[in-house]
Amino acid sequence: MQSLGPLRPRSTVLVKRPWLTKPFNWRALSSIPPSDYSNQSRGGLPRFFSETLPSSKGGVIRVQGDEFWHMTKVLRLKTDDRVELFNGKGGLVEGFIQNIDRSSIDFVALEDPKLVLPQTPQWHIFAAFGSLKGGRADWLVEKCTELGASSVTPLLTQRSSTISDNRVERLQRVILAAAKQCQRLHEMKLNHPMKIDNLIPLVAKSKQSFIAIAEGTPLVSALTSTTKESSGLIIVGPEGDFTEKEVDLITEAGATAVGLGPHRLRVETATIAILATLTLWSGSQQISNC
């Protein structure tokens, strides 16, 4: 499916330049298939995010900001302590803390970075959660991260509002924290809010799309007559449900209308119920047991 323009968190990493004698060569990284990574994902070393990784064994980078604070003020790590860095794109490297100053640490790689291949399934979430109060939106994106969703897009409907910029920044922090907690190496993208009209072409191009509505066929029943896929779209409306026109537009584009039982569910509950069911149904063995 086409790129939806992920929102990126602010960079908090500075690179120490002297050791960068040649461009970073991702092809030189050793690749680990997902099946071989399953045991590593439960490793005991503390893991932290860094947009930049050392290019080879012995490389040094400087880590600042929130990750520095987490390392030194929360976990109280010291010099020579071993940690891991990941970049959200499958890159992972083990190393140690060489030096700590007032605002940063120097990380030294003990090995060449590894590149872990993407894990399946790849479900993309479109949920109208802009009006959720309290920590309910946080909970939604946290659990989507843990369950392996590829992306989450706030869906703008007639009965749901947009999301403020400061709230987007908070959700980015929630996603990063969840990725670290569940040992996920590939980032879950938080996309810009999208209107129904812009969603329709994506549904039409997708091999499989599911829209949750009150009158839909029970999800499990719908899956028995559906070709098994490892990727697709999950579409969930606002608290007041989609309008009839919105449902017609989405289903006419090719989405399958599904229901989740007799009870009215909250946006976040419906989203996670469908994602968990489809993840298991698609046969993936790569769900992290966080």
Secondary structure, DSSP 8 states (H G I E B T S, - for coil): -----B------EE--GGG--S---GGGSEEE-HHHHTTGGG-SS-EEE-S---SSTT-EEEEEHHHHHIIIIIS---TT-EEEEE-SBSEEEEEEEEEE-SSEEEEEESS--EEE---S-EEEEEE--TT--TTHHHHHHHHHHHTT-SEEEEEE-TT-----HHHHHHHHHHHHHHHHHTT--B--EEB--EEHHHHHHHHHH-S-EEEEEEEEEEHHHHHHTS---SEEEEEE--TT---HHHHHHHHHTT-EEEE--SS---HHHHHHHHHHHHHHHTT-------
